[in-house]
Amino acid sequence: MKEIAEYTESVSDHELFSFLYDRVINNEIRTFSALMKCADPILRNPRTHPVILRVFELIKRLHWGFFAGISPATHSRLWRELVLPDKKFADAGDLKRTLSISNLYVAMLDIHGYTKFCQESRKNLSMLHTLDKTINCEIGRIALQCQAVSQRERGDEIVVVAASATDALTATLAIIDYFAKTNRVNDPQINTERSGDAVILPVFKLSAGITGGNTTSPLIITEQGNLSGFLLNTGARLQNRANELSPKESRVMITKQVQMNYLKENSADPCHLFKSDSIYFLDTGVIEFKGVFLPTCEAVFNAEDRYKERFSGELTRLLASIKENLWEQRIYVDLMDLLAQAVRVMPAFHVIPSEPIHGMQTVANISFYQLCKIGRKTYLVDEDYAYAVSLLYSFVDIMEMVPQFDRLILDYTRGIAEKYDLLLKSFEAAVDKEIEEKASLIFSGDYLKTYMAAKNGIAIYEKLKLVGRKSPALTKKKALWYSLIKMNQDKMVMTLYSGKK
């Protein structure tokens, strides 16, 4: 055959396929609609239909890239969202190239310790081949069981695309189960057990970020079938944030939209994951990614991490206070309440700080709790804002010494300390000026003489100012502190930033 018009009953299926094959390989036909246009003169003959569908599979393999393996039978939900179906052939169609649909989710996963494993296995190439085969084949099999598709990116990264929040979360946790040799998903329909050579691979932990479910976050499918667009970038940023919070343990960060859609999807027809209460969603506030602000959650799936549920109320109040810029009282007090509750419910710890904190040589859960009460009193009652801020930095130092202390709380404590620290120089200068004006009221007898004589001695002078700052004779401290907060409102807006500047 040279032209489609030459087709007759005597032309074999093989010859027809070869004719169309040449046009696909030569890029004359790249889409199913182009195939239908080319083959239109012969479509009335039902004998040609199986050949058309075989050519369609060829087009998929060559031009659908990431989605080359989907079909109505294996990925019914993804098929409905991604494919423009043909009117004549129900199981064929064209892949959408620009997607702005709510029912599409992207998960980005990163394997902890991949580079170290490669370095340690450089003299044992069979181990590297086993891991490579596992990522390319076994992870695809697990994703398929969850009606999702997966693809390896840049060595240790895995991209998963699904058509529902439930599928995206299930696929992500199933992949984590496979690498960690756990069974948290515990779904009889999803096999995450290792087999064959993969059994000898070590346990790996993963960080993951899941986004989607929003029409304002488009996804582009390139001519080569690769993924591009804001949705993919957001998933990568969330994964990076999960990695920052848990560089050695598995952690899953998601957008608030994913959480809401997951709960909505399972309100009528709950999945196995939902019925077993395997996930708890911890509100983690708004995260900034290159000028974009995203409400986020952590999908808590480890049973040993469910204690976070017991400080979620305090965390929510702190996040609300930060959102409303309530720096005068609420943010500091809410942070103390959060820290106090966190140390009450988290695993026991015992550390030795580099310097004693409020006279404490060692700090454990109960002493940390006492420090929170001291911080609360220092800020609200004593109005000793300088010491209150220094306590925040002490809390940061302690938390950095405790691996099991939630990194999210550490980040918020550090960020709040830095914001309050912006005010201290101006605050102390104004208080010191009032000390000068009221020295005779603050100090008496020999103290006043010493104070006046000590102005030329910096060390003694600074110590006496510390005494002066705590005097009840200073009546303007709170008003001054609050006014500085209001004057610096634009600098006090706080969000956690993740990613490159």
N, C-alpha and C positions, 0 to 999 in steps of 0.2 A: 504493500500500500504506500502510495505517495501522498494521497489526499484522503480526507475522511469520506468524500463522496464516492470513493472507489470501494467502499465496504459493501459486500454482498453476503448472502448466506454461506457461500463457499469459503469465506475468510474465517480462519480458525480464531479461537479466543486468544491463542498465543500470539498470533500475528497482530491482532487488534491491540493487545496489551503492549507489544513491542513498539507499535506505531505511537501510542500515547506516551509510553515510557520515554522515548527519544525526545518528545516535546517537553516533558517535565524536566528531564536531565539538562536540556538546553535552555531552561528557564523561559520557554515560550508559554508554559502553563505553571503558575505558582499557587493558584487558589482553586477551590472546588468550583466556584462560579465560573472561572475561566475554562475549567474542564468541561462543565456543562454546556458552555457556549460552543466550544470546539466540537463536542460530541452530539450536539443537538439533532443533526440530521439522522442519527441512527438510534436515538433513545426510544423510538417507538417499538423497537425490537427488544423484547424482554431478555433475550439471550445475551445482550450487551451489558445488562445491569451488574452481574457479578464482576465483570472486567472493570467497570467504572468504579466500583467500590474498592477493588484491589489498587487501582491507580490513586484513589483517594488516600489509602493507607501510605502509599509512597509519598504523596504530597505532605501528609502529616509528618512523616519521618524526616523529610528534608527541610520543611519550612515552619513547623510548629514548635521546634526547639523544646523549651521547658515543658510544654503540654503535649508533646508528641505521643505520649502513652495513654492519654485519656480517651474514654469512649462512653457512650450512654450506659453500657452495662457495668463498667467498673467505677465510674465517677459521675453518677447521675446528677448530683448537685452542681459540681463544677461544670459539667457539660451545659446545663441550663444557663449558667451565668456567663460562660466564656464563648459559646458557639452560636453563630447565626445559622439555624438549621435550614436545610434545603426543603422546599415544598414537596419534591418528588421522592427524595431519598431521606427518610427520617433519621437515619444513623450517620448522616454526612452533613457537611456545612463548612462555613468559613470561620476562622478564628477572629474574634474581635481584637483589634489592634490598640484601641484606646478604651480603657475601662474606667467609668466613673459610676460604679454600682456599689450599693451598700453591702451586698452579700459576698464580699471577697476579703480574705484575711491572709496576711503574710506573717510567717514566723521566721526569725533569724536565730540560728543556734551556733554556738561556738564551743569547741571541745577544749577544756582545760588540759594543759600538759601535753598538747600535741607535739609542739616543737621539742620538748624535752624527750618525749618518747622516740621521736625520729632520730635525735642525736644519740640516744642510748642504743638504738637498734640499727645504727648505720653499718654494723658488721654482721647483722642478721637480717638480710633483705627479705626473707620469708615473712618475718613479722610485719614489715612495712607493707608487703603485698597483701597480707591478711587484713590489715586495717583498711587499706585502700579498697579491697573487695567488699569489706563490710559496709563502708560508707556508701559506696556506689550501688550495692545490690540489696543488702539487708535493710538499710534504712528506707530504700524505695519500697520494699515489700511491706514494711510496717506502715508507711504513709498510705499505701494503697488500701490496707485494711481499715484505715480511718477515712477513706474517700478523699484523700489529699494526695498531692504530688510533691516530690522532693528533688532537690538537685544540689550537688556539691559545688561550693564556691571557694576559690583561693585556699585550697588545702584543708583547713580544719573548720571551715564554715559550711553550714547546711541551710538551705532555703526551703521552706515548706509553704505551699499555697493551698488554701482550703476555701470552701464555699460557705462555711458557718463558723461561728466562734467555738462551738462545741467540737467540731472536727479539728480546728486549729489547736485548741488546748489539748485534746485527746492525743493527737499525733505528737505534739511536743513532749508531753509527759511519757508517752510510750517510748519515744526515742531516748529520753533520759533514763527510763527503766532499762532499756536494752544495754546502754553503755555502763550503767551503774550496777547491773545485775540485781535489780530490785523488781518489785511487782506492785507498785502503787496504783497503777491503773486497774489491775486485777479484773480485766474484762475477758471472758472466755472467747470472745470473737477476735481478740487481738493477741497474737503470739509474740512476746518480747523475749523469749528465751534464746540464748545463744546456742548455736549448733556448729558442728564441724570444727574447722580450725579457729573460728572466732572465740571458742571457749578459752583458749590460752591467752587471749588479750587481757591486759589489766583493766581494772575498774577506771572509768573516766567520768568526770563530772562535767556538766555543761551549763552555760549561761544562755538564756533565751529572751528574746523580745518579740511580742506579738502585737500587731496593730491591724486596723481594718474596720469594716462595718460602717464606713462613712463615705458618702458620695463626694465629699469635698477633698478626698485624698485619692487622686487618680493613679492608675497603674498603666504603664505603657508596655506593650509587647512589641519589640522591635521586629524588623524584617527577618532577622535570624532566629526569632522566637525567644530572645532573651528578655529579661524583665528590667524595667527602668521606671523611674518616677519617684514621687515623694513618699508613696506608701512603702516602697522598698527601703528608702533612706531612713524613714522613721523606725522601721523594724530594726535596722542596724543600730540606730542610736539607742533604742530601748535595750537591745542586747548588750551594748557597750555599758550602759548604766547598770544592768544586772551584773556584769563582770566587775565593775567598780565596787559594788556593794558586797559581792561574794567572789573574790578572785580564785578561791580554792573549792568552794562548794557549789552545788547546782542551785540556780535561782532563776525565776521566770518573772519578768516584768511585762505588764500589758497596759494598754490604754484603758481608760474608764469606759470607753465605748465598747470595747471587747467584753468587759465584765457585764455591762448592762445587757448586751445582746445574748451572752451566754445564759444569763438568768431568764431572759425572755423566752429563748428557745426551749428551755427546759421546764417552763412553768406548766405547759400542757402535756408534753411528752418527754419526761425526764430520761436522760441517758444513764448508762451504768455509772459513769463518773459522778453524776449529780446525785443519784440515789444512794451511793455509798458515802456521800459527804466527804469526798477526797480532797476538795479544794476549799480553802478559805481565802477570801480576798481582803487584803489589808490596804486601806487607802494610803498612798504614799505622797500625795500632794501633786503640785504642778511642777513639771520639769521643763526647763528651757533647752531647746535644740536649735541652735543657729537662728535665734530670733522667733522661733515658733514655740508656743507654750502649750504643753499637753498635760491634761489631768491623767495621772497614772495610778496603777495598783500593783501590788505584788500578789501573784498567785502562789499562796503558801500550800505546799503539797506534802512536805515532810511532817510526820506526826510529831516529831520532837520540836518542831518550830511552831506548833499550834498555840504555844504560850503567848505568841504575839497577839492573839485574839483578845487576851485579857488586858492589854494596854491600848487597844484600838480606840476606845472612847477618849482617852487622854490625848492620843495622837490626833484624832479628828478635831478636838477642841483647839489644839495648838495650830493646826493647819488653817482652821477658820480664823483664828486671831491674826495669823500672818497675812492671810488674804485681806483682812479688814485693816491691816496696819495698826493694830492695837498695841503699840510699843510702850505706852506709858506704864501699864501694869500687866495686862493680860498675857502678853507673850512670855515675859519672864516667869510669871507664876504658873502658866500652863506648862512651860518647859520643866519647871521643878516638879510639877505633878506627874508629868510623863516619865521623867527620870526615876522618881520615887516608885511609881507603879512598875516600871520596867525591871528594876532590880529586885522587886518583891516576887516577881513571877518567873524570872529567867533562871537558868542554871547557876549554881553557886560558883563564886570566884573569890580569889584572895590574891592581892597584889601588893607590892611594896613600891610606892611612888618615889621618884628621885629626890623629892623634898617633902617633909611632913606637911600635911594639909590640915589646917585648923588644929594643929597639935597631934594629928593622927599619923603614926609611923607606918601603919598598914591599913589597907582598905579592903573590906569585904562587902557583901550585899547589905548587911545591916548598918555598917558604918557609912556606906554610900548613901543609904536612905536617910541617915541622920544629917549628912551634909546637905541633902536636898532641903530638909527642914530648916537648917541654918541659912541656906541661900534664900529661902522664902522670907524668913524673918529679917535677914540683912537688907533685902530690897524693900519690903513693905513697911516694916516697923522702924528699923534703924536708919533707913534711907541712906545707907552707906553704899552708894552705887559703884564706887571704885572697887570695893572689896567684893561686891556681888558679881561684877564682871570678871574679876580675877578668879573667883570660884568657878565660873563657866570654863575658863581655860584649864583649871584643875580637873574638872569633869572630863574635858576632852583628853587630857593626858592619861587619866585612868582608863577611859574607854578604849584608847588605842592600845593599852596593855592587856585588854581582855578580848581574846579572839571571838568569843561567843556573843559579845555585845553587838547588838544590831547596828550595822554600819549606817543605816538610814538615820537613826537617832543621833549617831555621832556627827553626821553631816549637818543636821539641823542645829545641833548644839554649837558646832564650830561656826556655822554661818551666823547664828544669833549673837554669839560672842563678838564676832568681828563687827557686826552692825552697831552694837552698843559701844564697842571700843572707839568707834568714830567720834563719839560724843565726849569722851572722858577729858581730853585736853582742854576743850572749851569749858566744860563743867568745872574742872578743878581750878582753872584760872579765875573763873567767876567766884567760886567759893573762897579761894585764897584772898581775893580782893575784899570779900565781906569779912574774912578773919582780920584783915588789916584794920578795917573800919571798927570792928567790935572787939578788938583785942582786950580792952579793959573789962569787958563783960564776960569774956570767955575765961581769961586767966586772972588769978588773984595772987597777991603777995609776991613771994619769990618766983612763982611761975611767970608772972607778968614781967618781972625784971629779967629773968632768964630768956624769955621770949624776945624781949627787946634787944638783949645783948647777943642773942643767937642769930640775928638776921645776917650777920657776917659769917656765920658758921653754917654752911649748907647742910651738912649731915644732921645736926641737931635741929636746925630750922625745919627740915623736911619731916622729921619725926614729930615735932610739935604740931605741925600742920595736920598730920594724921589724927592727932588728939583733937585738934580744933574742929576737924570736919565731922566729928561725932557729937559735938556739943549741941545740946538742945537750944542754945542761944541762937543758933543759925536757923532762921525761920523761913528762908527762901529756897531751901535745897530742892524740895519736891517741885515747886513751881518752876524753878530754873531748869531742872532735869526735863520736865514735861515740855517746857517751851522749846528746849533744844531739839527734842524729838520732833515737834511740829515744824520747826525751822528747817529740819533736815529730812522731811518726809520723802523727798524725791530720792535721797540716798538710802533710805531705810527700806525701800521696797525690796523684798527678798524672794528669790526663786533659786532652786538648785540647778546648776548648769552641768550638762554632760556633753562631752564631745570636744572637738577642736574649736578654739576661739577663731 
